[in-house]
Each structure stands twice: as C-alpha cells, then as structure tokens.
C-alpha cells in the first residue's frame, strides 16, 4: 500500500464519523454498575417522563429538579457465510466463515422533571465483541491488547427553545430524509430512529453519529422543519481548517391531509480527504472538495395502499486535481396491506460512471464515506440481507448501496411480512440487482438475484429471536479479472435481542 493510500486510511480511522473515544475498562465497570444501580432503585424503563405523574429515581443531590430515564439494546448474534465482508471480487472456490458476536447499548436521559424542556442524553456501547476474542473491533479503534472498549455512541444537551422545537448540541444522530416516510420525533427516549432506517445518504441507525447541532420543529401544525451544522472530521487548527469536513443540512416536509411532501438540501465541504478516499471519485489525493445534494419526496396515504417516491440530484467538485461529477438517484415504492400481511415493492436507480475520464464523472455519491462505508453509505435501505445489511445480518454482507463503488445501481425488490401468531412472524424477500455501469475489471454489470427468508420468535414484550438465511445467484460483477464465474453465496444467521 502506498504512503498516499496509507494516509487516507489512517485519517479515515482517526476521524471516523462516530467521534468516539475509547476509555478504560474501569469506566466499563462503572457503566455496568450504574445500570444495575438504576434498575435496583426502581426506575421504570417504560415510564414516559412527558406524561407520568410519579416520581422518578434520581441521585439525592439533584432530586428536587431532575429525573432519569434509561433504556438499552442488548444482543448476541451469529452468522455463517461463504464470503467476507464487502468482498471486491469472488472466486469459484469460496471458503466458509462463521462467527458469533455480542453488542450492548445503554442510553440515559437526565431531564428537568418539572418543565421537561431540557436535559442531557448519553448512549454508550460495548461491541461488537466477537466470541472467543478479547478485543472490541471495529468501532473502538486502537483498543489493543486484552481490552473491551466502552465508547460514546451519542451524547448531547437538548432543550426546547420554543413550542414544538428541539435543539440538540453534541454528538447527535443524523440521517437524510429519503427512504420510508420519516418520523419527526426527536430521539430522546429510544436507542435509534427506526423510521429512518431506509435512509440512503447517511443513516444514524448504521452509526452515522456526528458532532454538531440540529434543530427540529413543527410550524403551523403541519410544516416539519430541520436544520443542522455537523462536523465529520476535525481540522488541524480550526473546525473548518485543513483536514476538516463539515455538513450543513436543511429539510422541510409539509402534511397535506394524510399525505406528506418534502424537500432537502445538503452541503458538504471537505478540506481533507473524507469524501473521496473510497471507490469512485478522482482516485487520488486532493486538496479540498464540496458536494451538494438536492432532492424532493412524496408519501401518499390511500388507506391500505401507500405509494412513495423520491429523486435526488448530486453535484460535486475536487480541487487539485480539478475533477467534477454529477449524478442522480430515484426510488419508487409501494406498501400494500393485505389482511394481516404487508406486501412491499421498490425500484431504485442511481447513476454511475466507468471511470474512463480523469476529469469528470456521472456517478452519484453519498454523504457517509467512512471505513465502514467504503463502497458508499451503508444501512438498511434494502429489503435484503446478503448484498446489503439487514438487522440480524449486519456484520457480513457485500456492501451494495446507491453509490456502489461509483458504478451506480439498478434494483427491483419485493418483500412480504406476515404475522403467523402472537409470537411468530415471517418475512420473505427477493431482489434483482445490477450496476448502472459495467464493472471495468470484468465488463459485467450483473450483481445477481437474491432471496431471503426470516422468522421472528417473540419470547417476551421486548425480547425476540430472529433467524433465517439468504442466497445469492451471483453474477459476473464479482468475477476477478481473468477468473471464472464466482460461486453462488449463502448467509445463515440468528440474533437474540432485548430492547426497551
């Protein structure tokens, strides 16, 4: 690896979009002790601080003013596949891999108990810790040795400066509003904003947690607005100096009866090497860059039928070398209620480029460009779980997304979710996928055809086991130069998870 590329990877590790810091194992014990203390002291995790009239446990020193609510997500999962995470090429003799992993997330919200208009939210995380290992990887970087890292996933001050508005300052969760119909609640009392899980440019459920401030609010009872200024990488001298990358965001969504229509504008200024060190782009170091995303969306509510669509235009430039690109992406989707079942379909397209020009490109790029997003922003945009991540399979997958290494994407997908009883639920999905441009390494755009089946067994109100499998009829998009057509792929998975 050249010094040039080593420096890019080193910066991406050090300035990963999650500005966490590894702390000592002693703090880890403190974290677990605090959780146990809260539980033993009678705090009700299901208690809503906005409606309850009962006293919530708080330390005696601040009992007169503040209350505490807490919750968490705790899971152990396993997976067996015949491919490695984000494989660039596949062979006709793939070897099998399997693993188990543990992850714990705990959040706390300390809020003013009388006014309930300000407070502090903190979410800590341990893991993934792979079973049989004694290091926390990959999120707690530089843990080294026999350590399990405790990291800050999110932590911010929040205040309601006026009615129906929430200002958050610190390490906040952020996601674009292109995906399923967005939710508009500030995520003060939960682990994640699951209404945003299908966001495609950057997704906090996939750990796009960044430093900065956001303001969410409601105007005239039907206009939802959001603005933000976020730092993705720190500068050498100032927040906007050499090496810095920051994101400015604006979203507006308007309710029209039961329908919703919205628009967004996002601007990313990069004075380092955050945006273009991954696949696609100018494929070299650069002094600075900027990107703009502008898009519109609509969500219709026709009772049992709910169509939706969005379109996004993306333009960007780098300086020294001078390189520019413009691309676009779109989605058409529909959800249909059929008795107790839900049938969902979606078609997505994003433009790509074959890399033949050294100065321009037609590729569509995403906001998230971390080491974990090395093919473009990852997340739960898809109905599938082998070509892209799904909750129980989000450790090993191929990393297909709208950027897709700068080659773009065309996919048609169909899914059905069926309650089988009070405790059992079934989910099946299938997808056809290809890149918008041929892979220049092998001349093929055929990613393949995937099918997935999953079952959920609900053991208790907040505890469930998910298990299933996925299969990919692999296309030559993954064929190594000069190699044979690759093996078909499989993924078997199981996850036990408690969340409240």
Secondary structure as a PSIPRED ss2 file (coil, helix, strand):
# PSIPRED VFORMAT (PSIPRED V4.0)

   1 X C   1.000  0.000  0.000
   2 X C   1.000  0.000  0.000
   3 X H   0.000  1.000  0.000
   4 X H   0.000  1.000  0.000
   5 X H   0.000  1.000  0.000
   6 X H   0.000  1.000  0.000
   7 X H   0.000  1.000  0.000
   8 X H   0.000  1.000  0.000
   9 X H   0.000  1.000  0.000
  10 X H   0.000  1.000  0.000
  11 X H   0.000  1.000  0.000
  12 X H   0.000  1.000  0.000
  13 X H   0.000  1.000  0.000
  14 X H   0.000  1.000  0.000
  15 X C   1.000  0.000  0.000
  16 X C   1.000  0.000  0.000
  17 X C   1.000  0.000  0.000
  18 X C   1.000  0.000  0.000
  19 X C   1.000  0.000  0.000
  20 X C   1.000  0.000  0.000
  21 X C   1.000  0.000  0.000
  22 X C   1.000  0.000  0.000
  23 X E   0.000  0.000  1.000
  24 X C   1.000  0.000  0.000
  25 X H   0.000  1.000  0.000
  26 X H   0.000  1.000  0.000
  27 X H   0.000  1.000  0.000
  28 X H   0.000  1.000  0.000
  29 X H   0.000  1.000  0.000
  30 X H   0.000  1.000  0.000
  31 X H   0.000  1.000  0.000
  32 X H   0.000  1.000  0.000
  33 X H   0.000  1.000  0.000
  34 X H   0.000  1.000  0.000
  35 X H   0.000  1.000  0.000
  36 X H   0.000  1.000  0.000
  37 X H   0.000  1.000  0.000
  38 X H   0.000  1.000  0.000
  39 X H   0.000  1.000  0.000
  40 X H   0.000  1.000  0.000
  41 X C   1.000  0.000  0.000
  42 X C   1.000  0.000  0.000
  43 X C   1.000  0.000  0.000
  44 X C   1.000  0.000  0.000
  45 X C   1.000  0.000  0.000
  46 X C   1.000  0.000  0.000
  47 X C   1.000  0.000  0.000
  48 X C   1.000  0.000  0.000
  49 X C   1.000  0.000  0.000
  50 X C   1.000  0.000  0.000
  51 X C   1.000  0.000  0.000
  52 X C   1.000  0.000  0.000
  53 X C   1.000  0.000  0.000
  54 X C   1.000  0.000  0.000
  55 X C   1.000  0.000  0.000
  56 X C   1.000  0.000  0.000
  57 X C   1.000  0.000  0.000
  58 X C   1.000  0.000  0.000
  59 X C   1.000  0.000  0.000
  60 X H   0.000  1.000  0.000
  61 X H   0.000  1.000  0.000
  62 X H   0.000  1.000  0.000
  63 X C   1.000  0.000  0.000
  64 X C   1.000  0.000  0.000
  65 X C   1.000  0.000  0.000
  66 X E   0.000  0.000  1.000
  67 X E   0.000  0.000  1.000
  68 X E   0.000  0.000  1.000
  69 X E   0.000  0.000  1.000
  70 X E   0.000  0.000  1.000
  71 X E   0.000  0.000  1.000
  72 X E   0.000  0.000  1.000
  73 X E   0.000  0.000  1.000
  74 X E   0.000  0.000  1.000
  75 X E   0.000  0.000  1.000
  76 X E   0.000  0.000  1.000
  77 X E   0.000  0.000  1.000
  78 X E   0.000  0.000  1.000
  79 X E   0.000  0.000  1.000
  80 X E   0.000  0.000  1.000
  81 X E   0.000  0.000  1.000
  82 X C   1.000  0.000  0.000
  83 X C   1.000  0.000  0.000
  84 X C   1.000  0.000  0.000
  85 X C   1.000  0.000  0.000
  86 X C   1.000  0.000  0.000
  87 X C   1.000  0.000  0.000
  88 X C   1.000  0.000  0.000
  89 X C   1.000  0.000  0.000
  90 X E   0.000  0.000  1.000
  91 X C   1.000  0.000  0.000
  92 X C   1.000  0.000  0.000
  93 X C   1.000  0.000  0.000
  94 X C   1.000  0.000  0.000
  95 X C   1.000  0.000  0.000
  96 X C   1.000  0.000  0.000
  97 X E   0.000  0.000  1.000
  98 X E   0.000  0.000  1.000
  99 X E   0.000  0.000  1.000
 100 X E   0.000  0.000  1.000
 101 X E   0.000  0.000  1.000
 102 X E   0.000  0.000  1.000
 103 X E   0.000  0.000  1.000
 104 X E   0.000  0.000  1.000
 105 X E   0.000  0.000  1.000
 106 X E   0.000  0.000  1.000
 107 X E   0.000  0.000  1.000
 108 X E   0.000  0.000  1.000
 109 X E   0.000  0.000  1.000
 110 X E   0.000  0.000  1.000
 111 X E   0.000  0.000  1.000
 112 X E   0.000  0.000  1.000
 113 X C   1.000  0.000  0.000
 114 X C   1.000  0.000  0.000
 115 X C   1.000  0.000  0.000
 116 X C   1.000  0.000  0.000
 117 X C   1.000  0.000  0.000
 118 X E   0.000  0.000  1.000
 119 X E   0.000  0.000  1.000
 120 X E   0.000  0.000  1.000
 121 X E   0.000  0.000  1.000
 122 X E   0.000  0.000  1.000
 123 X E   0.000  0.000  1.000
 124 X E   0.000  0.000  1.000
 125 X E   0.000  0.000  1.000
 126 X E   0.000  0.000  1.000
 127 X E   0.000  0.000  1.000
 128 X E   0.000  0.000  1.000
 129 X E   0.000  0.000  1.000
 130 X E   0.000  0.000  1.000
 131 X C   1.000  0.000  0.000
 132 X C   1.000  0.000  0.000
 133 X C   1.000  0.000  0.000
 134 X C   1.000  0.000  0.000
 135 X E   0.000  0.000  1.000
 136 X E   0.000  0.000  1.000
 137 X C   1.000  0.000  0.000
 138 X C   1.000  0.000  0.000
 139 X C   1.000  0.000  0.000
 140 X C   1.000  0.000  0.000
 141 X C   1.000  0.000  0.000
 142 X C   1.000  0.000  0.000
 143 X C   1.000  0.000  0.000
 144 X C   1.000  0.000  0.000
 145 X C   1.000  0.000  0.000
 146 X C   1.000  0.000  0.000
 147 X E   0.000  0.000  1.000
 148 X C   1.000  0.000  0.000
 149 X C   1.000  0.000  0.000
 150 X E   0.000  0.000  1.000
 151 X E   0.000  0.000  1.000
 152 X E   0.000  0.000  1.000
 153 X E   0.000  0.000  1.000
 154 X E   0.000  0.000  1.000
 155 X E   0.000  0.000  1.000
 156 X E   0.000  0.000  1.000
 157 X E   0.000  0.000  1.000
 158 X E   0.000  0.000  1.000
 159 X E   0.000  0.000  1.000
 160 X C   1.000  0.000  0.000
 161 X C   1.000  0.000  0.000
 162 X C   1.000  0.000  0.000
 163 X C   1.000  0.000  0.000
 164 X C   1.000  0.000  0.000
 165 X E   0.000  0.000  1.000
 166 X E   0.000  0.000  1.000
 167 X E   0.000  0.000  1.000
 168 X E   0.000  0.000  1.000
 169 X E   0.000  0.000  1.000
 170 X E   0.000  0.000  1.000
 171 X E   0.000  0.000  1.000
 172 X E   0.000  0.000  1.000
 173 X E   0.000  0.000  1.000
 174 X C   1.000  0.000  0.000
 175 X C   1.000  0.000  0.000
 176 X C   1.000  0.000  0.000
 177 X C   1.000  0.000  0.000
 178 X C   1.000  0.000  0.000
 179 X C   1.000  0.000  0.000
 180 X C   1.000  0.000  0.000
 181 X C   1.000  0.000  0.000
 182 X C   1.000  0.000  0.000
 183 X C   1.000  0.000  0.000
 184 X C   1.000  0.000  0.000
 185 X C   1.000  0.000  0.000
 186 X C   1.000  0.000  0.000
 187 X C   1.000  0.000  0.000
 188 X C   1.000  0.000  0.000
 189 X C   1.000  0.000  0.000
 190 X C   1.000  0.000  0.000
 191 X C   1.000  0.000  0.000
 192 X C   1.000  0.000  0.000
 193 X C   1.000  0.000  0.000
 194 X H   0.000  1.000  0.000
 195 X H   0.000  1.000  0.000
 196 X H   0.000  1.000  0.000
 197 X C   1.000  0.000  0.000
 198 X C   1.000  0.000  0.000
 199 X C   1.000  0.000  0.000
 200 X C   1.000  0.000  0.000
 201 X C   1.000  0.000  0.000
 202 X C   1.000  0.000  0.000
 203 X C   1.000  0.000  0.000
 204 X H   0.000  1.000  0.000
 205 X H   0.000  1.000  0.000
 206 X H   0.000  1.000  0.000
 207 X C   1.000  0.000  0.000
 208 X C   1.000  0.000  0.000
 209 X E   0.000  0.000  1.000
 210 X E   0.000  0.000  1.000
 211 X E   0.000  0.000  1.000
 212 X E   0.000  0.000  1.000
 213 X E   0.000  0.000  1.000
 214 X E   0.000  0.000  1.000
 215 X E   0.000  0.000  1.000
 216 X E   0.000  0.000  1.000
 217 X E   0.000  0.000  1.000
 218 X E   0.000  0.000  1.000
 219 X E   0.000  0.000  1.000
 220 X C   1.000  0.000  0.000
 221 X C   1.000  0.000  0.000
 222 X C   1.000  0.000  0.000
 223 X E   0.000  0.000  1.000
 224 X E   0.000  0.000  1.000
 225 X E   0.000  0.000  1.000
 226 X E   0.000  0.000  1.000
 227 X E   0.000  0.000  1.000
 228 X E   0.000  0.000  1.000
 229 X E   0.000  0.000  1.000
 230 X E   0.000  0.000  1.000
 231 X E   0.000  0.000  1.000
 232 X E   0.000  0.000  1.000
 233 X E   0.000  0.000  1.000
 234 X C   1.000  0.000  0.000
 235 X C   1.000  0.000  0.000
 236 X C   1.000  0.000  0.000
 237 X C   1.000  0.000  0.000
 238 X C   1.000  0.000  0.000
 239 X C   1.000  0.000  0.000
 240 X C   1.000  0.000  0.000
 241 X C   1.000  0.000  0.000
 242 X C   1.000  0.000  0.000
 243 X C   1.000  0.000  0.000
 244 X C   1.000  0.000  0.000
 245 X E   0.000  0.000  1.000
 246 X E   0.000  0.000  1.000
 247 X E   0.000  0.000  1.000
 248 X E   0.000  0.000  1.000
 249 X E   0.000  0.000  1.000
 250 X E   0.000  0.000  1.000
 251 X E   0.000  0.000  1.000
 252 X E   0.000  0.000  1.000
 253 X E   0.000  0.000  1.000
 254 X E   0.000  0.000  1.000
 255 X E   0.000  0.000  1.000
 256 X E   0.000  0.000  1.000
 257 X C   1.000  0.000  0.000
 258 X C   1.000  0.000  0.000
 259 X E   0.000  0.000  1.000
 260 X E   0.000  0.000  1.000
 261 X E   0.000  0.000  1.000
 262 X E   0.000  0.000  1.000
 263 X E   0.000  0.000  1.000
 264 X E   0.000  0.000  1.000
 265 X E   0.000  0.000  1.000
 266 X E   0.000  0.000  1.000
 267 X E   0.000  0.000  1.000
 268 X E   0.000  0.000  1.000
 269 X E   0.000  0.000  1.000
 270 X E   0.000  0.000  1.000
 271 X C   1.000  0.000  0.000
 272 X C   1.000  0.000  0.000
 273 X C   1.000  0.000  0.000
 274 X C   1.000  0.000  0.000
 275 X C   1.000  0.000  0.000
 276 X C   1.000  0.000  0.000
 277 X C   1.000  0.000  0.000
 278 X C   1.000  0.000  0.000
 279 X C   1.000  0.000  0.000
 280 X C   1.000  0.000  0.000
 281 X C   1.000  0.000  0.000
 282 X C   1.000  0.000  0.000
 283 X C   1.000  0.000  0.000
 284 X C   1.000  0.000  0.000
 285 X C   1.000  0.000  0.000
 286 X C   1.000  0.000  0.000
 287 X C   1.000  0.000  0.000
 288 X E   0.000  0.000  1.000
 289 X E   0.000  0.000  1.000
 290 X E   0.000  0.000  1.000
 291 X E   0.000  0.000  1.000
 292 X E   0.000  0.000  1.000
 293 X E   0.000  0.000  1.000
 294 X E   0.000  0.000  1.000
 295 X E   0.000  0.000  1.000
 296 X E   0.000  0.000  1.000
 297 X E   0.000  0.000  1.000
 298 X E   0.000  0.000  1.000
 299 X E   0.000  0.000  1.000
 300 X C   1.000  0.000  0.000
 301 X C   1.000  0.000  0.000
 302 X E   0.000  0.000  1.000
 303 X C   1.000  0.000  0.000
 304 X C   1.000  0.000  0.000
 305 X E   0.000  0.000  1.000
 306 X E   0.000  0.000  1.000
 307 X E   0.000  0.000  1.000
 308 X E   0.000  0.000  1.000
 309 X E   0.000  0.000  1.000
 310 X E   0.000  0.000  1.000
 311 X E   0.000  0.000  1.000
 312 X E   0.000  0.000  1.000
 313 X E   0.000  0.000  1.000
 314 X E   0.000  0.000  1.000
 315 X E   0.000  0.000  1.000
 316 X E   0.000  0.000  1.000
 317 X E   0.000  0.000  1.000
 318 X E   0.000  0.000  1.000
 319 X E   0.000  0.000  1.000
 320 X C   1.000  0.000  0.000
 321 X C   1.000  0.000  0.000
 322 X C   1.000  0.000  0.000
 323 X E   0.000  0.000  1.000
 324 X E   0.000  0.000  1.000
 325 X E   0.000  0.000  1.000
 326 X E   0.000  0.000  1.000
 327 X E   0.000  0.000  1.000
 328 X E   0.000  0.000  1.000
 329 X E   0.000  0.000  1.000
 330 X E   0.000  0.000  1.000
 331 X E   0.000  0.000  1.000
 332 X E   0.000  0.000  1.000
 333 X E   0.000  0.000  1.000
 334 X E   0.000  0.000  1.000
 335 X E   0.000  0.000  1.000
 336 X E   0.000  0.000  1.000
 337 X E   0.000  0.000  1.000
 338 X E   0.000  0.000  1.000
 339 X C   1.000  0.000  0.000
 340 X C   1.000  0.000  0.000
 341 X E   0.000  0.000  1.000
 342 X E   0.000  0.000  1.000
 343 X E   0.000  0.000  1.000
 344 X E   0.000  0.000  1.000
 345 X E   0.000  0.000  1.000
 346 X E   0.000  0.000  1.000
 347 X E   0.000  0.000  1.000
 348 X E   0.000  0.000  1.000
 349 X E   0.000  0.000  1.000
 350 X E   0.000  0.000  1.000
 351 X C   1.000  0.000  0.000
 352 X C   1.000  0.000  0.000
 353 X C   1.000  0.000  0.000
 354 X C   1.000  0.000  0.000
 355 X C   1.000  0.000  0.000
 356 X C   1.000  0.000  0.000
 357 X C   1.000  0.000  0.000
 358 X C   1.000  0.000  0.000
 359 X C   1.000  0.000  0.000
 360 X E   0.000  0.000  1.000
 361 X E   0.000  0.000  1.000
 362 X C   1.000  0.000  0.000
 363 X C   1.000  0.000  0.000
 364 X C   1.000  0.000  0.000
 365 X C   1.000  0.000  0.000
 366 X C   1.000  0.000  0.000
 367 X C   1.000  0.000  0.000
 368 X C   1.000  0.000  0.000
 369 X C   1.000  0.000  0.000
 370 X C   1.000  0.000  0.000
 371 X H   0.000  1.000  0.000
 372 X H   0.000  1.000  0.000
 373 X H   0.000  1.000  0.000
 374 X C   1.000  0.000  0.000
 375 X C   1.000  0.000  0.000
 376 X C   1.000  0.000  0.000
 377 X C   1.000  0.000  0.000
 378 X C   1.000  0.000  0.000
 379 X C   1.000  0.000  0.000
 380 X C   1.000  0.000  0.000
 381 X C   1.000  0.000  0.000
 382 X C   1.000  0.000  0.000
 383 X C   1.000  0.000  0.000
 384 X C   1.000  0.000  0.000
 385 X C   1.000  0.000  0.000
 386 X C   1.000  0.000  0.000
 387 X C   1.000  0.000  0.000
 388 X C   1.000  0.000  0.000
 389 X C   1.000  0.000  0.000
 390 X C   1.000  0.000  0.000
 391 X H   0.000  1.000  0.000
 392 X H   0.000  1.000  0.000
 393 X H   0.000  1.000  0.000
 394 X C   1.000  0.000  0.000
 395 X C   1.000  0.000  0.000
 396 X C   1.000  0.000  0.000
 397 X C   1.000  0.000  0.000
 398 X C   1.000  0.000  0.000
 399 X C   1.000  0.000  0.000
 400 X C   1.000  0.000  0.000
 401 X C   1.000  0.000  0.000
 402 X C   1.000  0.000  0.000
 403 X C   1.000  0.000  0.000
 404 X H   0.000  1.000  0.000
 405 X H   0.000  1.000  0.000
 406 X H   0.000  1.000  0.000
 407 X C   1.000  0.000  0.000
 408 X C   1.000  0.000  0.000
 409 X E   0.000  0.000  1.000
 410 X E   0.000  0.000  1.000
 411 X E   0.000  0.000  1.000
 412 X E   0.000  0.000  1.000
 413 X E   0.000  0.000  1.000
 414 X E   0.000  0.000  1.000
 415 X E   0.000  0.000  1.000
 416 X E   0.000  0.000  1.000
 417 X E   0.000  0.000  1.000
 418 X E   0.000  0.000  1.000
 419 X E   0.000  0.000  1.000
 420 X C   1.000  0.000  0.000
 421 X C   1.000  0.000  0.000
 422 X C   1.000  0.000  0.000
 423 X C   1.000  0.000  0.000
 424 X E   0.000  0.000  1.000
 425 X E   0.000  0.000  1.000
 426 X E   0.000  0.000  1.000
 427 X E   0.000  0.000  1.000
 428 X E   0.000  0.000  1.000
 429 X E   0.000  0.000  1.000
 430 X E   0.000  0.000  1.000
 431 X E   0.000  0.000  1.000
 432 X E   0.000  0.000  1.000
 433 X E   0.000  0.000  1.000
 434 X E   0.000  0.000  1.000
 435 X E   0.000  0.000  1.000
 436 X E   0.000  0.000  1.000
 437 X E   0.000  0.000  1.000
 438 X E   0.000  0.000  1.000
 439 X E   0.000  0.000  1.000
 440 X C   1.000  0.000  0.000
 441 X C   1.000  0.000  0.000
 442 X C   1.000  0.000  0.000
 443 X C   1.000  0.000  0.000
 444 X E   0.000  0.000  1.000
 445 X E   0.000  0.000  1.000
 446 X E   0.000  0.000  1.000
 447 X E   0.000  0.000  1.000
 448 X E   0.000  0.000  1.000
 449 X E   0.000  0.000  1.000
 450 X E   0.000  0.000  1.000
 451 X E   0.000  0.000  1.000
 452 X E   0.000  0.000  1.000
 453 X E   0.000  0.000  1.000
 454 X E   0.000  0.000  1.000
 455 X E   0.000  0.000  1.000
 456 X E   0.000  0.000  1.000
 457 X E   0.000  0.000  1.000
 458 X E   0.000  0.000  1.000
 459 X E   0.000  0.000  1.000
 460 X E   0.000  0.000  1.000
 461 X C   1.000  0.000  0.000
 462 X C   1.000  0.000  0.000
 463 X E   0.000  0.000  1.000
 464 X E   0.000  0.000  1.000
 465 X E   0.000  0.000  1.000
 466 X E   0.000  0.000  1.000
 467 X E   0.000  0.000  1.000
 468 X E   0.000  0.000  1.000
 469 X E   0.000  0.000  1.000
 470 X E   0.000  0.000  1.000
 471 X E   0.000  0.000  1.000
 472 X E   0.000  0.000  1.000
 473 X E   0.000  0.000  1.000
 474 X E   0.000  0.000  1.000
 475 X C   1.000  0.000  0.000
 476 X H   0.000  1.000  0.000
 477 X H   0.000  1.000  0.000
 478 X H   0.000  1.000  0.000
 479 X E   0.000  0.000  1.000
 480 X C   1.000  0.000  0.000
 481 X C   1.000  0.000  0.000
 482 X C   1.000  0.000  0.000
 483 X C   1.000  0.000  0.000
 484 X C   1.000  0.000  0.000
 485 X C   1.000  0.000  0.000
 486 X C   1.000  0.000  0.000
 487 X C   1.000  0.000  0.000
 488 X C   1.000  0.000  0.000
 489 X E   0.000  0.000  1.000
 490 X E   0.000  0.000  1.000
 491 X E   0.000  0.000  1.000
 492 X E   0.000  0.000  1.000
 493 X E   0.000  0.000  1.000
 494 X E   0.000  0.000  1.000
 495 X E   0.000  0.000  1.000
 496 X E   0.000  0.000  1.000
 497 X E   0.000  0.000  1.000
 498 X E   0.000  0.000  1.000
 499 X E   0.000  0.000  1.000
 500 X C   1.000  0.000  0.000
